[in-house]
Amino acid sequence: MFAVIKTGGKQYLVSPGDKIKIEKLDVKEGKETTFKEVLLLEKNKKLEIGAPLVKGAKVIGKVLKQDKAKKVIIFKYKAKKRYKVKKGHRQPFTEVEILKIEAK
């Protein structure tokens, strides 16, 4: 059994037991969260495609941790103009473990 969910402007292929890193959610660690935007659902070798969402389907996950990704360095440079800018960025994310996929 697997499903395609949409969260944070991105789509993820998930199945029970998967651990995924998604855009930051405002949910505390250890709490459960529900993803209601299910775009595709496979159950018992039957594929159900939403138009745009599968009705009555939801994915339940448990928040494992709230963290930041590794630092990305942004460096801008213009030759012969004495211009250089160095910036860093750490994107926040939420790690979620998929517990179960429910469908009507």
matplotlib code that plots the C-alpha trace (Angstrom):
import matplotlib.pyplot as plt

x = [0.0, 1.3, 0.0, 1.2, 0.6, 1.0, 2.4, 4.6, 4.1, 5.8, 4.6, 5.8, 5.4, 4.8, 4.0, 3.6, 6.9, 8.6, 10.5, 10.4, 11.7, 9.1, 8.8, 8.4, 5.0, 3.8, 3.4, 5.3, 7.6, 5.8, 2.4, 0.5, -0.4, -2.9, -2.3, -5.6, -4.3, -3.9, -3.4, -3.0, -3.8, -2.8, -4.6, -4.9, -3.3, -6.0, -4.9, -7.1, -6.2, -7.7, -9.2, -7.5, -7.8, -8.8, -12.1, -12.1, -8.4, -5.9, -2.4, -1.5, 2.1, 4.0, 6.4, 9.9, 11.8, 12.0, 15.4, 17.4, 19.2, 22.9, 24.1, 24.1, 26.6, 25.4, 28.4, 28.0, 31.0, 31.6, 35.0, 37.1, 34.3, 35.4, 32.0, 31.5, 28.8, 28.8, 25.6, 24.5, 21.1, 19.7, 16.3, 14.0, 12.3, 10.1, 10.9, 7.7, 7.2, 4.2, 2.0, -1.0, -2.9, -6.7, -9.2, -13.0]
y = [0.0, 3.4, 7.0, 10.3, 13.2, 16.9, 19.1, 22.3, 22.7, 19.3, 15.8, 12.7, 9.0, 7.4, 4.0, 2.9, 2.9, 5.5, 8.4, 11.6, 15.1, 17.7, 21.5, 22.7, 22.0, 23.8, 20.5, 19.5, 16.5, 13.3, 14.5, 13.0, 14.9, 14.1, 14.8, 15.1, 16.1, 12.6, 12.7, 9.0, 5.8, 2.2, -0.5, -4.2, -3.8, -1.2, 2.3, 5.2, 8.5, 11.7, 14.5, 16.4, 14.6, 11.1, 11.5, 10.1, 9.3, 10.5, 9.7, 9.7, 10.4, 11.0, 14.0, 12.7, 15.9, 19.6, 20.5, 22.5, 21.1, 21.5, 25.0, 26.1, 28.8, 31.5, 33.4, 36.3, 37.7, 40.3, 40.2, 43.4, 45.3, 44.6, 43.0, 39.9, 38.7, 35.5, 34.3, 31.1, 29.5, 26.5, 25.4, 24.2, 20.8, 18.4, 14.7, 12.5, 8.8, 7.5, 5.4, 4.4, 5.2, 5.3, 5.2, 4.8]
z = [0.0, -0.9, -1.5, -3.0, -0.7, -1.2, 1.5, 1.5, -2.2, -2.9, -3.6, -1.7, -2.4, 1.0, 2.5, 6.2, 8.0, 5.8, 7.3, 5.2, 5.6, 4.6, 4.8, 8.4, 10.1, 13.3, 15.2, 18.3, 18.4, 19.3, 18.1, 15.2, 12.1, 9.3, 5.6, 3.8, 0.4, -1.1, -4.9, -5.5, -3.6, -4.2, -2.1, -2.8, -6.3, -7.2, -8.2, -7.3, -8.9, -7.5, -9.5, -7.9, -4.5, -3.5, -1.6, 2.0, 1.9, 4.5, 5.7, 9.4, 10.5, 13.7, 14.0, 15.0, 15.0, 14.0, 12.7, 10.2, 7.1, 6.5, 5.7, 2.1, 1.1, -1.3, -2.8, -5.3, -7.0, -9.8, -11.3, -11.3, -9.4, -5.8, -5.2, -3.2, -0.9, 1.2, 2.9, 4.5, 4.8, 6.8, 5.7, 8.5, 8.1, 9.9, 10.0, 9.9, 10.2, 8.2, 10.5, 8.4, 5.2, 5.5, 2.7, 2.5]

ax = plt.figure().add_subplot(projection="3d")
ax.plot(x, y, z, "-o")
ax.set_aspect("equal")
plt.show()
